Amino acid sequence: MGGRGDRVDRPTRGKDPAGGAADPAAVELQLDGLVGPTHHYGGLAYGNLASMDHQGAPSDPRAAALEGIGKMERVAGLGVPQAVLPPHERPDVPTLRRLGFTGTDEQVLARCLRDAPDLLAAVSSASSMWAANAATVSPSADTADGRVHITPANLVSHFHRSLEAAFTHRLLRRIFSDPDRFVVHPPLPPNPAMADEGAANHMRLAPGHGAPGIEVFVYGRRALRVEGREPTRFPARHSREASEALIRSHGLPAERVVLVRQDPKAVDAGVFHNDVAAVGNEDFLLVHSEAWADRAAARRLARRFEAAFGTPLHLEVVSEKRLPLSRAVATYLFNSQVLTLPEGGMAVVAPTECRRDAVAREILTELVERPGPIRAVHYVHVRQSMRNGGGPACLRLRVVLTPIERAAVHPGVMLTPERAVALRGWVNRHYRDRLVFQDLADPQLLRETRTALDELTRLLGLGSVYPFQTEPGP
Ligand code: SUG
């Protein structure tokens, strides 16, 4: 079927001098992962301090899902397009079958709880909610064929996350199904050499969303050759080779990509993804001074931006002295969303943890007061996600879209005010407000989850997508 995937639909818009096609009407869609009914604290993400700290704590899936919907409503209320990415079904019973468990689904879960409890935690992970890791997205203004390129992340660094790739691929193909507008690539080969953590390690700087931009790929290590020293405490998750593969397959011009390495010391301090120490939006970049191994990289990026686009990059570097990395990790200041407002300027959506920290709060207040694009800071409470190391920015995938592309996105996932109300009602009907580890093998929870997800696919008009809907039983 090479034909469709290879089809090139040259955009009819004018070419911008910097390369791709510019469309001033382009906007950035925030595609947030909806928290699933089995949200729990598995302690699964080695190197993610919050996940490690909360292992085994009782969770509140209902509060988690409502917090996420609340954040989406806040963002939509700012006039920023917002959409919903459905949760993956967990526990992942088909994976347990591949790993040798047999019997009915209920028996599979009971046997897994008895014989391999760590595995039950892993196949039940809440992690699909952090949509920043779902994929890497290159807007059409940047790509050689003028289409939006999307590559689901293989997430091979952690077993529980690697289970997301296939279903994410299926979902994204359904949501971005128009081959004239979107190319949804398969995930990169699932091997540590190609370890890909998605947009958590990708930033895009541009004079405007619709203009060609500089795509910044941040990696943790080089896999096929030694490059400097590795972190000693925690693993560097993302390989340079994965980023290079994405640059090639998305058709990004060499003069508008930048590869930057995370500082191994930052990884050891708990910066498991770049979006824990840096955030960019259009012509604004907020970065911690010790985020990247090359301390001159941020300034060089600013010079490159100016040379390419003839306008300055608003670069804000937060020093280690002012906010140590440990505090950046605890507050998740850099995991704020920076959003372009329809009326002009930008807003920051920061976790409430930043309001409680005097320095983080002061930095955010200064951003608003100083000359620059930031107009306002909005604090959101996403505590259930933060306990697993996921802040506001982790919960969303950014997809820059021109009006024509936006019209081609599956409409059922868009968060209208009515759909937000429907989703809240759906959560309140189906989600528990307390979950402990043993519950993951509860046959009643399995039934509740499937009933909920079945209803969700109707609510979002997605048709049958979940394995329990599409695949014959045992
Ligand atoms: O991969 N936590 C996720 C958090 C991802 C945050 N995303 C971004 N930074 N973009 C992770 O470390 C913990 C799951 C658990 O322990 O149950 C987890 O996978």
Residues whose N, C-alpha, C, O or C-beta is under 5 A from the ligand:
A	BS01	SUG	H40 Y41 G42 G43 L44 A45 N48 S51 S127 W130 A132 N133 A200 H273 D275 N388 G389 G390 C394
